[in-house]
């Protein structure tokens, strides 16, 4: 039940993730950035862990935004444009950074190199909401 089937990616906004998903935002100027390569590699091996933790991956690379691999059309969805997302999270256009956003919409982690899935999952699994999810 990915939010990113192409019809939903067109209209999804960051607000739609509140209390539902944990976005991981990857900001970079190009796909050549080591951060992008390293973060993609770390996540590729852990698709199940991402799903289990209700995570979505949003890449903001230059002017292109993808949601779980689906390109978001900034004309159809201006709130998910690269410019809007950079403004919302105060990320300069030339900056490479990864942000983990919680279901409460707050930024939980941010750093300028790729996160290991161990760091991401340990942080998420320690969150009160996630602990409740694991008990249910």
Beta strands, then each sheet from edge to edge (+ up, - down):
strand 1: 22-28
strand 2: 55-61
strand 3: 64-67
strand 4: 70-72
strand 5: 97-101
strand 6: 107-111
sheet 1: 4+ 3- 2+ 1+ 5- 6+
end
